[in-house]
Amino acid sequence: MSMTDTVKPENPYARTYADFLAQTREHVLVVLQDEGLYRHIRVQAPGTRMWSWDVTTWPGHLATSGDIADGYMFTREPDMVGFFTSAGKSESYYSDGAPGIDFRYWAEKLCGGRSREVKQYDADLFLRLVREHLEESEVLGTEAQEFHERQLTLLKRLHELRGLDPDAQAALFEAHWTAESTKASYRPPSTLYSAVRDEDNKTASRSALAGLWCTDGLTDEQLEELIAEHDWHELADLDVPRQSPAERREEILEEARWHADSESEAHKWLADHEDAVGSDTWEWDLRDWDIHFLFTCYCIDLAVRLYRGHAAAKAQPSAA
């Protein structure tokens, strides 16, 4: 690849497009009527109507019917073949050679306001949006996981320099996590005793954290090593969660999978988990293009390309 070449994006509907290509590789154009804007063309494999479709046009309209792409009608411009030649489309846009069709734009041209009908709830889309949001989260995202792993690497080196065996290291972590859990779960009523208990929990938490990050017994050289090689000032003296951000993400995703059966259930789960996925999920569109509509768009694209090739050849002067 030369420096001037651009990397084409992956087709989000690559599987559907691959299926379409596999089923239509032997298809040819059959022109049944061709009188100005009044056209009736068919695309089929020779000798069979399986996976075939018809395209019919008249001024301002294009309709599809057949074994696939059945029952759609579009309206926009007087010559709809001309419209679908380039409007909302880029040739060979994706890495698999698929055209870059703006399905939303084409759906808006459906007659009868059917643009909403050609999308349906997609559980995979719901889960993908949840995953992407979690991976970008400041607390649970990939950067948070990287920070967590760097903390563990630093603590491992710190404890090695202190001469702690695995059991002693594990005890420090357990003391820290237990103190944090106790502090987080305590909900004091408004009494003096409870206020004292709450402060005791906070003191215990600070003490356990200090024990985890303690540098007693380290030489100046060893401490300088930690500072220089492990970003001590950025990582040290901070909480280290028992559950890593990556583990927490997978736990939330697994819970989301149990609520992915329907669009209403998915939206309810999102609303109930604003602490993890944010408060703007009501704007998420959990619907994706129906496979029949995707096939219809690919059918129109192929039919138009074949027809234009036919028209261009017809317009060529015959050899003398």
N, C-alpha and C positions, 0 to 999 in steps of 0.2 A: 504493500500500500504506500503510495506516495504521500508526501507531506501535505499535498493539496486535497487529498481525498478526505471525505468526511465520514465519520462512523454513523451508520444509520441506526435508528432506535429499534428496539425489539417490538414486535407486534403484540399488543396485549391480547389479540384474538388469533394468535398463530395457529392454534389447534383447529379452530373453525375454518380458517383459510386453507390449511393443509388438507382438511377433509373435502373442502370445495374443489380444490385442484385435483385431488385424487379421483373424484367422481365425474369431473368434466374435462379430463385431459383429451378425450377423443371427440368432444362436441364440435359441431359445425353449425354454421348459420344457414337457415332456410328462410328465404324471403317469400312470404305469401301475398303481401300487398305492399306497394311502394309508390304512393301517389302524393307527392309533396309532404304535408304534415300528417297525412293519413297513411299509417304504416301498420303492418302486421308481420312480425318476424318471429321465428322460432329458433331456439338453440337446443340442439339435441345430439346424442350419439347416433350414428347411422343405424337404422333398423330397430330402434327402441325409443319409447317415450319415457323410460325411467330416467329420473333426474333431468327431465327436460322442462322448459318453460317457454311461454309466449310473452312477447312484449307488444302491446298495441298502443299506438299514439294517435291523437287527433288534436286539433288546436288547443294548446294550454293544458294538455293532459297526457299522462303515461300510465298505463295499467299493466300489471303482471298477473299471469295465471299459469297453471300447469301442475306438474308433479311436485315441483318446489316453487317457491316464490309466489304462492297462490293468494290472490285476494287483496292486492295492494294497489292503490291509485294515488298518483302524485299530481300536483298542479303548481305551476310557478310562472313559466314563460310560454309563449306560443309554441316554440319548438323545444320540447322537453328532451329530445335527443341531444340537441345543442347544449341544453342546461347541464345534463348529466355527463357531458364530455369533460368538463373542467370545474364546474361549480362545486366548491367544498371538497376538492380532491387533488391529490398530488400523485403522479405516477411513480410506482416502485419506491414508495416512501420508506417502507420498513426493510429491515435486514433480510426478511424472507421473500422480498419482492412484492409483497402485498401493496396495493394502492393505499395511500393515506386518506381514507374517506372520513369526512366529518359526519358521523352518523347522526349526531344531534341536529345538524343543519339539514340533512336529507329528511330526517323524521319530521321536521317542521313543515315540510312540503306535502305531507300526507293529507289527503282529503278527509273531511269530517272530524278534524281535531283528534286524530288517532295517535299523536306523538307519545302520549302517556301510555297507550296500550302496548307499545312495542318495547317497553322496558318492564322487567320483573325483578322481584326481590332476589338477591344473590347472596347466599350465606357465605360463600368464599370471599366476596367483596367486603362484607361486614367484618369478617375476621382479618382480612388484609388491612383494612382501615384501622382496626384496633391495634394490630401489630405495629403498623407504621407510626401511629401516634405514640405508643409506648416506647418505641425505639428512639423517638425524638424527645421524650420526656426528660426534664432536667434531673429528676429523681431516679427514674427507672430506665433511662435510655442507654444507648451504647457508650456514650461518654461517661456516664455514671458507673457503668460496669468496668470500663477501663480504669477509672479512678479507684474503684474497689479493689481490683486486682493489683494495682500498684501499692495500695495500702498493705495488702496481705504480703506482698513481696518484701516491703520494708519491715514489717513486723517480724517476719520470719528471720530476716538478717539481724534485726535488733535482738531477738531472743537467742539466736545462736551466739552472738557476741557476748551476751550475758551468761552464757553457759547453761541455759535452761533446757531440760529434756522435754520430749513431746508431751508427757503428762503435765508438767508444770506449765507449758505453753497453753495446753487445752484448758487448764484450770483458770488461767487469766482471762481467756476468751469467755468461758462460761460465767465467771463472776461479772464480767462487763455486761453480757447479754441478760443475765438474770436481774441485775440492778436496773438496766434500762427498761425491761419488761415491767418490773414492779412500779417504777416511776410512772410509766405511761399508762398503766391500768388503774392506778389509784385515783379515785374520785372522792375527795374529802367533802363531807358536809360542812356547813359553816359553824364549826366549833373550834375552840382554842386547841383542844387535844389533836384534832384532825390537822390543823395547820402545822403543829409541831411534827406530826407524823409525816406530813407532806415534805417538810424541810429535811427531815431525816432521810427520806427516800432520795431526795436530790443530793444530799451530802454523800450517801452511799454510792450513788451513780458517779459522782465526780471522783470519789476515791477509787472505784473500780476502773474507771477510765485512766486515771493517773497510773494505776498499777499496770495496766496493759501497755502503756507507753513509757514506763519507767526506764531511765538510763543509768541507774545506780550500777557502779562497778565498771562502767565503760571508761576507757582512757580518752584523753583529748583527741588522739589520732583516730580512734574508732568512731568517736562522735563526728569528727570532721568528715570521715568516710561516708557516714550516713547522710550528712548534710549535702555533700557534693554529689554522691552517686545515686541517691534515692529521693531527692526533693523533700527533705525532712520538713522544711518550713511550710510546704504546701500540704503535706499528707498527714503529719503527726498531730497528736492530741485531739483527734476528731473521732466521733463515733464510728464504729465498724459494725454494720448490721449483721445479724446472724444469717439472714437470707440475702443472697446477692441480688443486685438489680435484675440480672438475667433470669435467675430462678423465680423472682417475683413476677417478672413479665410472663414467663411460661405458665405460672399458676393462674394469673389473671386471664390469659388466653384460653387455658383449659376450661375455666369457668364460663368464658364467653361462648365456647363451643356448645355447652349445654343449653344455651339460650339462643341458638342460631337457627332454630327451626322455622321461624316466621319473622316477618318484618316488624310486626307489632311487639313481639317478644324481644327482638333485638333492640328496638328503640327503648323499651322499658328497662332492659338491662343497662343500656348506656346511661339512661337518666339516673339509675340507682347507683352508678359507679363514677360519678363526676369527679371524685377524689383521684381516680386513676386515669381517666380518659378526658377530663375537662368538661366544661359546662356548655360548649358550643356544638355538641354532637347532634342536637336536634336539627342542625343544618345539613348533616351528612345525608347524602343520597345513597341509600343502600340498594338501589335498583340498577341493573345493568341491561344491556341490549339483549332482547330475546334472540335466540339462535336463528329462528326463522326469519327475523328481520335482517340479521347479519347476512344470511344466505341470499336474501332478496337484493340487498345492496351489491353483493358480489355478482349476482346474476345480471343486474342492470349494468354494472360496469363492464362485464364481459360482452354482453349483448351490444352495448353501444360501441365498444371497440371493434367488434366483428362487423357491425353494420357500417361503421365509418370506413373500414378497410374495403368493404364491398362497394360503397359509394365512390370511394377514390378510384378503385379499379374500373368501375363502370364509366367514370368520367374521362379515363385515359383514351386518347384517340386510337382507333384500331389500326393495326399495322397494314400498310399498303400491300 
